[in-house]
Amino acid sequence: MNNQLLASDNFASGSLAAGWSAVPGQSVCQVVAGPPNFTEANSLLTVAGQIWTGLTWPNDQASEVTVTMTGSAVATTLIQLHVRNQGGASYSGYRATIKDSGAWDISVVTAGVATVLTSGTGAVIAANDVWVFQAVGAELVLYQNFTRIDYFHDTTYTSGTPGYSQEATNALTTNKVYSWRGYNAIQQDGIWAKQGIAVPGISGSFPIGPADPSKVFFGASVLSSGNVYYMWFSDGPQSASAQIWYAESTDGKTWTRSAAAVLSAYMTPAVILVGSTYYMYVQAGASAGKGDFACYTSTDRQTWTQQSITVIARGTAGQWDDDHLWAFVPVAIIGGTWYGLYSAGRATSTYYFSIGLATSTDGLTWTKYGSNPVLANFYAGQAIVKVGTIWYAWGGAVQLGSNSGLPSLDPNQCIRYQSTDLINWTNPVNSIHVSQLFESVNMPSGQSYINGIIDIGGKAYAYSTSAIADAPPDANGLSYQIGLQIAAGSIAQIVTAKEDAVSQIATDAFGSGAGDLSANWTTPTNYTKLKIVAGPYVQASATNTSCSMLYTGATFSADQYAEITIQTLATSYATPVVRGQLNAQSQYQISNLGNLGSQTGVQIVATVAGVNITIGKQISWTLQVGDVIRLSVITGSDGFPVLSLFQNGFLIAQVQDQNNYLSSGAPGMSIYTSTLANAQISNFNAGNANVIPAYSGGGSSSWLTVAQANSRRGIRH
C-alpha cells in the first residue's frame, strides 16, 4: 500500500522487535530462523499474537502482513489482523480473520466477545499473500494482494493499536508470517498529501455517512470562543432521516460537530454568505437526486428559516437535466447578479453528471442559462475559487470505460477546470484520485473528489467526499466520509501548474522521419527495436516478438514515469515502460491486449529476465484513439516500489511490488503484435515522478521531491 509506514518488523534479529506487546489473552508468536525468518504460533490450535505498542498510533491506521498458509484448509489455520486494539486485560478492538479455507470475516470485539460485522468465502490463498486491514474514520476494509475483499462501517472504537495473530492446525510451519507493517492514512497523491478522514461517521450515520462538505469559512466561533474554520455537511441515510450538521475547527484538521443537526430531512448543503446572512441551498433527503432545491437563511449558522421551497428543479422530459439533480452551488454575486452552478443529467446520457449555469437577482428565483449544459462529465463541489480574473473549480469526474455501466458514475475522481465567465470551462487538470484503500483503489465503485477548499497557513486544505462504495454490487451499502488533503502550496500557487507531481524531462513526437528512432533511444539486450512509420507513429519492427526501447538520451531518477499516446491497437500490446534495464531484459510495464473501443482487462507486470510476473488484480478499461497512458513508479516509505497506471490522468490501478524486482532503470515503451500496423504510438513523454513545485514566491520553476516537501511540513516517513 502507499500510505506512510510508521512501524515494521521482518524479524531479521531472530526475535520480535522491541515495539511489540502480547495481544490481550494471548502469548506472543515465536520467531523461526529462515531464511527468511518468520513467525508462527507457539503451539498447535492456540492463537498467539502481538500488537505494536512502541508508539502512539493515529486513529486512522492499517495492519499489513506478508504470509504463507499451507495448512489443511480448515477453520483453525488462520491469520488475524488487528486495528484499534484497546490493550488491557481482555481483547477489545477490531480484527479481520483470514482462514486457510478461503473464508474471512471482519469483527468488532468487546471484552473478548466477538461480533461478526461481515464475512465471506472464496479467497484463493497463495504463498506470500499480502493482506492489509485498515480502519479509517468509521470504515473497516480488508484487502488481499491489492484487491478489496470486504468492508464494513462501525463506530465502536475510534483509536487503539494495530498488530496480528496466528493459529495453526496440523503443523506450526504451515502458517508463516514473513513480515508485518503498520501504516497511518497519510498518502501522497500528486501535490496533495492525503490525511485520511477529517469528519468520520458517527452512530446513525450510515448508510451514506458524512458527505458533501460545504464551502469552508473563517470567523468567530459559535460553539466555543475565538476564530475558527467552519462548514456544514450532510449526514445520515439518503431519506427523510438525512440531516445537515454544522462543524468547527481551530486548525482545519480536527472538527467538532454541533450538539445536534441544524436542519433535518435535507442533504447536500451549499452555502454563500451575503452581508451577515447565510444562504443555504439543500435538497430533500427523501427525494434525493430527484427533488427541487430549497433555500434557507440564517444569521447565527444554527437556526435556519425557509425562504423558498423551489429555487431550481429538474428539467422537463427530454431536456438534458430531466432525470436527476444532485447539487446546486451558489458561486458569486457580480454586479447584483447571483451566479450558481448545478449538477444534473439524464439516465440515457453518456455522462451521469453535467453542469448547468443559473442566474438570479435575489438568490431565490433562478433562471437556467439557455445553452446549458456548460460542462460535461463534472460534478460541481463547492471548491470554486477566483484567482485574479480566472475561476477555478474542483469536482468529480469519471474516466469512461473504467466501469461497464452507462451513464458512468464510478470510480469518481477529482478534476480541476478553469473559466473567466462561468460558461466556458477549459484546461482540465487531474487532481486527487481514488488512491486509498477506503476509497476502493483498484475497484470500480469508489469516489474521491474535492468539495470545499481554503488556505490555512499558506497551504490549500481541500475537503473531499470519500466513499468506499456508491452503489450495488457492493453488498455492504453506501458509505461516505469527509477526507482531508493538504497541498504543497496555497490555492493561488497550485493553480499555476498541474497537480500530478511530475517533472517532464523527455518528449518525442517521432518527427525524425521514417525508419529508426533517434539516437536518444536504445534497444535493450534480447529485445527487438521499434521503428517510425508515416503519421508519424511508432510501431514494432517485427511481428510476434517483444519490441522495446528505452529513452537513454537523458538521466532519470528511480522515481519516474513514461507516457504514450495510443494511435492504433487491435489484439496487440502497447505499453509504457519504467525502470527498464538495458542488459537484463527486465522492466515494469502493463498488459493491455485488446482492441480500441472494447472493454478489456489490464494488469501491471514486472518483466524479470524475460519472464512476465503480474502484480495485483486485473482492471477493466476501454481504450480509444488518442488515449494517454501513463505508468509511474515511486519507492514508497516502506521501501517497496509503488506502481500507478493512469488513463488520461485518471488513476486506473495502483499496486506495490513487495518483491522489489527493480530499483532503478530508464523509461521507455514496448509493443508486441502479430500485425505491425495493429499497434501504433503517436507520442511519448517521460520524466521524474514524486516531485512537486516549490511554489516559493507565488510560484517557482524549482522542484522538490515529495520527501523534501513533506519534511518541511513535518510529515514522518
HELIX and SHEET records of a PDB file:
HELIX    1   1 LEU A  172  THR A  174  5                                   3    
HELIX    2   2 GLY A  285  SER A  287  5                                   3    
HELIX    3   3 LEU A  437  GLU A  439  5                                   3    
HELIX    4   4 ILE A  491  ILE A  494  1                                   4    
HELIX    5   5 LEU A  676  ASN A  678  5                                   3    
HELIX    6   6 VAL A  706  ARG A  713  1                                   8    
SHEET    1   A 6 LEU A   5  ASP A   9  0                                        
SHEET    2   A 6 ASN A 175  ASN A 184 -1                                        
SHEET    3   A 6 GLN A  61  MET A  69 -1                                        
SHEET    4   A 6 ASP A 129  VAL A 136 -1                                        
SHEET    5   A 6 GLU A 139  GLN A 144 -1                                        
SHEET    6   A 6 THR A 147  HIS A 153 -1                                        
SHEET    1   B 7 TRP A  20  ALA A  22  0                                        
SHEET    2   B 7 ALA A  48  TRP A  52 -1                                        
SHEET    3   B 7 THR A 161  GLU A 167 -1                                        
SHEET    4   B 7 LEU A  78  ASN A  85 -1                                        
SHEET    5   B 7 GLY A  93  LYS A  99 -1                                        
SHEET    6   B 7 TRP A 104  THR A 110 -1                                        
SHEET    7   B 7 VAL A 113  GLY A 120 -1                                        
SHEET    1   C 2 GLN A  30  VAL A  32  0                                        
SHEET    2   C 2 PHE A  38  GLU A  40 -1                                        
SHEET    1   D 5 GLN A 187  ASP A 189  0                                        
SHEET    2   D 5 TRP A 192  VAL A 199 -1                                        
SHEET    3   D 5 SER A 479  ALA A 487 -1                                        
SHEET    4   D 5 LYS A 459  ALA A 469 -1                                        
SHEET    5   D 5 GLN A 447  ILE A 456 -1                                        
SHEET    1   E 4 PHE A 217  ALA A 220  0                                        
SHEET    2   E 4 ASN A 227  ASP A 235 -1                                        
SHEET    3   E 4 GLN A 243  SER A 249 -1                                        
SHEET    4   E 4 THR A 256  ARG A 257 -1                                        
SHEET    1   F 4 PHE A 217  ALA A 220  0                                        
SHEET    2   F 4 ASN A 227  ASP A 235 -1                                        
SHEET    3   F 4 GLN A 243  SER A 249 -1                                        
SHEET    4   F 4 LEU A 263  SER A 264 -1                                        
SHEET    1   G 4 TYR A 266  VAL A 274  0                                        
SHEET    2   G 4 THR A 277  ALA A 284 -1                                        
SHEET    3   G 4 PHE A 293  SER A 298 -1                                        
SHEET    4   G 4 THR A 305  ILE A 312 -1                                        
SHEET    1   H 4 HIS A 324  ILE A 334  0                                        
SHEET    2   H 4 THR A 337  GLY A 345 -1                                        
SHEET    3   H 4 SER A 354  SER A 360 -1                                        
SHEET    4   H 4 TRP A 366  LYS A 368 -1                                        
SHEET    1   I 4 HIS A 324  ILE A 334  0                                        
SHEET    2   I 4 THR A 337  GLY A 345 -1                                        
SHEET    3   I 4 SER A 354  SER A 360 -1                                        
SHEET    4   I 4 LEU A 375  ALA A 376 -1                                        
SHEET    1   J 4 TYR A 379  VAL A 387  0                                        
SHEET    2   J 4 ILE A 390  ALA A 397 -1                                        
SHEET    3   J 4 GLN A 413  SER A 419 -1                                        
SHEET    4   J 4 THR A 426  ASN A 430 -1                                        
SHEET    1   K 4 VAL A 502  ASP A 508  0                                        
SHEET    2   K 4 ALA A 679  ALA A 689 -1                                        
SHEET    3   K 4 GLN A 560  GLY A 580 -1                                        
SHEET    4   K 4 GLY A 594  ASN A 595 -1                                        
SHEET    1   L 6 VAL A 502  ASP A 508  0                                        
SHEET    2   L 6 ALA A 679  ALA A 689 -1                                        
SHEET    3   L 6 GLN A 560  GLY A 580 -1                                        
SHEET    4   L 6 VAL A 628  THR A 635 -1                                        
SHEET    5   L 6 PRO A 641  GLN A 647 -1                                        
SHEET    6   L 6 PHE A 650  GLN A 656 -1                                        
SHEET    1   M 6 VAL A 502  ASP A 508  0                                        
SHEET    2   M 6 ALA A 679  ALA A 689 -1                                        
SHEET    3   M 6 GLN A 560  GLY A 580 -1                                        
SHEET    4   M 6 ALA A 666  TYR A 672 -1                                        
SHEET    5   M 6 CYS A 547  TYR A 551 -1                                        
SHEET    6   M 6 TRP A 521  THR A 522 -1                                        
SHEET    1   N 2 LEU A 530  VAL A 533  0                                        
SHEET    2   N 2 TYR A 537  ALA A 540 -1                                        
SHEET    1   O 3 GLN A 587  SER A 591  0                                        
SHEET    2   O 3 GLN A 599  VAL A 608 -1                                        
SHEET    3   O 3 VAL A 611  THR A 622 -1                                        
SHEET    1   P 2 VAL A 691  PRO A 693  0                                        
SHEET    2   P 2 TRP A 703  THR A 705 -1                                        
END                                                                             
